[in-house]
Amino acid sequence: MKLVLILNIIVISILLNGCGNSMHHLGDPQYMPKNWLSLSENSWQFKELPEANKIELQDLKIKFAQAKQGQYYSFYQNYSPELLSEFDRVMDNLNQAYLELQYSNKAIAANLTPNMNGLAETRSQNDASIGVVNNENERMYIDDWRRLMLLDKPSSLTPYPITGN
């Protein structure tokens, strides 16, 4: 019995949360790393980059490590303007490569209908129809409450008219 309950909980949590597939996040600016240099090579953002961009980032990390051991850094306690310029260029390239991932085959295949929520409605149409239904339900609840409390019409228990028409 406990095993069945545990398996049901696991299956339901997987269905509700998904399997951790990051393909639908490809190219989403919300998931773009703020600092590519501190990003782990095991992260999905790094793994999904084109190979040329991965190499470019690794080379930049090596240059920063070498520059930190160099004379310019030891004297000025900062990196050279050339290295900082290269850093800006590489960061722009990485950001652009990441944003272009939303048009990759993997991202398109992961979510063929990105704006649809169900078979017939987009997310905004679905939200609007839910708003209409909730509004109607609230108004019907008030009517139902009035009927329950017998406040919707006068009592019909007496055979004599109470008010005249």
Phi, psi and omega in degrees: 000315180295322180296317179296318179297316179296317178297320178297318179296318179296314181296317180295319179293324177293318180295321182283321185262347183082179184260016180080024180286121182267005184297328181283353177265355184301125177079001180283121182301334180297330183257009179286132181297143178283325182228106182292332182292327181270359182286135179288148177287352177267354181288152183292331178297318180290317183297330183274349179294151173299153185301322181297321179289325176299314180296318179300318179292318179296320178297321180294320177299320179295317179297320178295320179295319179291321181294327180294335177271352186277175183290320183300314182292321181292331180275310185268348184057034178205165180276158182292152178302326179296317180292320178294324176294318177296323177301312179299318181296315181294319179298319177297318178298316180294317178298316180295318179296321179294314181295330179286348178296337180294343178257010181282163179299323181296315182292320180293317180291331180289333181212088184289334179234078188294331183264354184272144175230091190099190183274333190240351186231149170278173181297319180292323176294320178296316179298320179295317180291325175295321177298319178295315180297316179298320178298314179296319179297320178297317180292321178293326178299317179298316177297317179297319179297318178298317179295319179298318181276003180060039180255003185274337179201161179295158180296143178247023181284330180270141179281352182264140177290137181267317178241147179270150179276000000 
